[in-house]
Amino acid sequence: MSPPIEVELMEEDESEQRTFFHARNKTGIVGGQTLWSNDVHVNSLWMKLSEPESNNIPSLQNSFVKHVITTLARTYFNFDNFAAYQAAAHTYQLARLKFVACAIA
């Protein structure tokens, strides 16, 4: 842990000074770690879910439904043409970004 950073704030009458301390904590993978957790199940799930999706029809349909549910906060019962257009636009944009990222790399 790094040493605290001292910050002095002056009050309006400048007669009292208050000192606040803020200590920075290390986050992420630190100290030569290779994985986030020591739990094998957590690491395998993380690796499985972090793999890039392919651009075949079932994965695009899955992405479409995911955008309807998560991005647009809609359900099967309040789904209209405008939401379908928005979800299709989000799915297409994500597929294009993945395509461009693969083409660059």
C-alpha positions in Angstrom: 0.0 0.0 0.0 1.3 3.4 -0.9 1.8 6.1 1.7 -1.2 8.4 2.3 -1.4 11.6 0.3 -1.9 14.6 2.6 -4.4 17.3 1.4 -4.8 20.5 3.3 -8.0 22.4 2.9 -8.3 25.9 4.1 -11.5 27.0 5.7 -13.1 30.3 4.8 -11.7 32.1 7.8 -8.3 30.4 7.2 -7.8 29.9 11.0 -8.6 26.2 10.9 -6.8 23.6 8.7 -8.1 20.1 8.2 -6.0 17.4 6.8 -7.6 14.5 4.8 -5.8 11.3 4.0 -6.3 9.2 1.0 -4.5 5.9 0.5 -4.3 4.2 -2.9 -5.0 0.5 -3.0 -3.6 -1.8 -5.6 -6.3 -3.3 -7.8 -6.3 -5.9 -10.5 -3.7 -8.6 -10.9 -0.7 -7.6 -8.8 2.4 -9.3 -7.4 3.0 -11.8 -10.1 -0.5 -13.3 -10.1 -1.5 -15.0 -13.3 -5.2 -15.4 -12.5 -7.8 -13.4 -10.6 -8.9 -16.0 -8.2 -7.5 -19.2 -6.6 -10.8 -20.9 -7.3 -10.6 -23.2 -10.4 -14.3 -22.8 -11.2 -14.2 -19.0 -11.2 -11.1 -19.0 -13.5 -12.6 -21.5 -15.9 -15.9 -19.6 -16.1 -14.0 -16.3 -16.6 -11.9 -17.8 -19.5 -15.0 -19.4 -21.1 -17.1 -16.2 -21.0 -14.2 -13.9 -22.1 -13.8 -15.7 -25.4 -14.9 -13.7 -28.4 -18.2 -14.6 -30.0 -18.2 -15.7 -33.6 -20.3 -14.0 -36.3 -22.5 -16.9 -37.3 -26.3 -16.6 -37.3 -27.1 -18.2 -33.9 -24.5 -16.0 -32.2 -26.0 -12.9 -33.9 -29.5 -14.0 -32.8 -28.2 -14.5 -29.2 -26.6 -11.0 -29.3 -29.9 -9.5 -30.6 -31.9 -11.0 -27.7 -29.2 -10.0 -25.3 -29.4 -6.3 -26.5 -33.2 -6.4 -26.2 -33.0 -7.7 -22.6 -30.0 -5.8 -21.3 -29.4 -2.7 -23.4 -33.0 -1.8 -24.1 -34.5 -3.3 -20.9 -37.4 -4.8 -22.8 -39.1 -8.2 -22.5 -40.9 -10.5 -24.9 -44.2 -8.8 -23.9 -43.2 -5.1 -24.5 -41.2 -5.6 -27.7 -42.2 -3.5 -30.7 -40.7 -2.6 -34.1 -38.7 0.3 -32.8 -37.0 -1.9 -30.1 -36.3 -4.4 -32.9 -34.6 -1.8 -35.0 -32.5 -0.6 -32.0 -31.5 -4.1 -31.1 -30.6 -4.9 -34.7 -28.5 -1.7 -34.8 -26.7 -2.5 -31.6 -26.0 -6.1 -32.9 -24.8 -4.9 -36.2 -22.5 -2.3 -34.6 -21.0 -4.8 -32.3 -20.5 -7.3 -35.1 -18.8 -4.6 -37.2 -16.5 -3.6 -34.4 -15.4 -7.2 -33.8 -14.8 -7.6 -37.6 -12.7 -4.4 -37.7 -10.8 -5.4 -34.6 -10.0 -8.9 -36.1 -9.0 -7.3 -39.4 -6.6 -4.9 -37.7 -5.0 -7.5 -35.4 
